[in-house]
Amino acid sequence: MDEQDPKDEQVETTFRNGTVTTVGILLAFSLGFITHWAANPIPWRTYHLVAVLPILVGIALQMRALAMLLDIKSLQRRIFERANRIFIVGLIFTACGVGGAILLDFFDIAAKSALPGAA
């Protein structure tokens, strides 16, 4: 049989390079969001940790995936696929945190814009 061992399968470099670019861009957006949100004029409260923690975990996972993809070993299909899975999990964490941050800000603004004495 002339089939190659799946552990030895290689990923095409142009495909990997595109993935590295995508991961880098989305990581930059994640870092940009947390930076922008940190500079938000709405005061931080303890309950904001509900949104911040998933964002930070997601960013850490995205950074781990990028580091894995930048290593020459990521040309091996199993390592490339593992890095992609880590990145997707990081993206999901970040998206959940961003959604939570948006909801928290929305409710803060809505409470402040309510009738005086209603809050």
TASUL-V58596 format. One record per pair of residues at least 6 apart in sequence whose ideal C-beta (glycine too) atoms are under 7 Angstrom apart, sorted by the first residue. I is the first residue (numbers start at 1). J is the second residue. D is the distance in Angstrom with one decimal. If there is no record, write none. Layout:
I/J/D, I/J/D
This chain:
6/77/6.7, 7/78/5.9, 9/77/4.1, 10/75/5.3, 10/76/6.7, 10/77/6.8, 11/75/5.4, 11/77/5.5, 11/80/4.6, 13/75/6.8, 16/69/6.8, 16/74/6.2, 16/75/6.4, 16/80/6.3, 19/69/6.2, 19/84/6.9, 20/69/4.9, 20/70/6.5, 23/62/6.6, 23/65/5.8, 23/66/5.0, 23/69/6.1, 23/87/5.4, 24/66/6.2, 26/62/6.8, 26/91/6.5, 27/62/4.5, 27/63/6.5, 27/66/5.9, 30/58/6.6, 30/59/5.1, 30/62/6.1, 30/94/4.9, 31/59/6.4, 33/98/5.9, 34/55/5.5, 34/59/6.8, 37/101/5.7, 42/105/6.1, 42/108/5.3, 48/104/6.1, 50/100/5.6, 51/97/4.9, 51/100/3.6, 51/101/4.0, 51/104/5.7, 52/97/6.8, 54/93/4.7, 54/96/5.0, 54/97/3.5, 54/100/6.9, 55/94/5.5, 55/97/3.4, 55/98/6.5, 57/93/5.0, 58/90/4.6, 58/91/6.6, 58/93/3.2, 58/94/3.1, 58/97/6.2, 59/94/6.3, 61/86/5.5, 61/89/5.6, 61/90/2.9, 61/93/6.4, 62/87/5.9, 62/90/4.0, 62/91/6.7, 62/94/6.9, 64/86/5.7, 65/83/4.7, 65/86/4.4, 65/87/3.6, 65/90/6.2, 68/74/5.8, 68/79/6.6, 68/83/3.9, 68/86/7.0, 69/83/4.9, 73/79/5.3, 74/80/5.1, 74/83/5.9, 111/119/5.0
